[in-house]
Amino acid sequence: MGPQQCKVCNEAKSKYKCPTCLMPYCSLVCYKKHKETSHTAPVSGDKKPTPPQVLAERPLHIVKPCEVLEKAKLESIAASEEVRDALKNEDLQKLICSIDNAPKALEELEKAMGVEAFRILSDKVLSLVNPE
């Protein structure tokens, strides 16, 4: 399924989805416009606005402080075009969410390594973290 039409400007193909309501939009300008009009204005009719999804906070267990990435490494991952492009894949997004929400996340992570798109993403992230 290809990109949908931007639901804000109705002129360009969408590249992104609103994290709150999943409405497709094409640019930062359209996202800001959507956020101002759709998430703060009262909704007419019988429909109630969909509340933003709130992720439950879980305790962070750090066995070894060396397992926590430095800010610069996290930023290099976030700046990677390859990583960002890979994360646009909806199936990969669902897989990552299922790992994150799984009671036995390590088992789910091991299973996910059998999925080529996930393995490629993992390899890219690891190469950014350990460029040697």
SULJOBEL-V567727 format. One record per run of one state. SS is the DSSP state (h for helix, s for strand, l for the rest). FROM is the first residue (numbers start at 0). TO is the last residue. Records with the same first field share a line. If there is no record, write none. Layout:
# SULJOBEL-V567727
SS->FROM-TO  FROM-TO
This chain:
# SULJOBEL-V567727
l->0-3  5-11  13-14  17-22  25-26  38-63  67-69  79-79  86-88  101-103  112-114  129-131
s->4-4  12-12  15-16  23-24
h->27-37  64-66  70-78  80-85  89-100  104-111  115-128
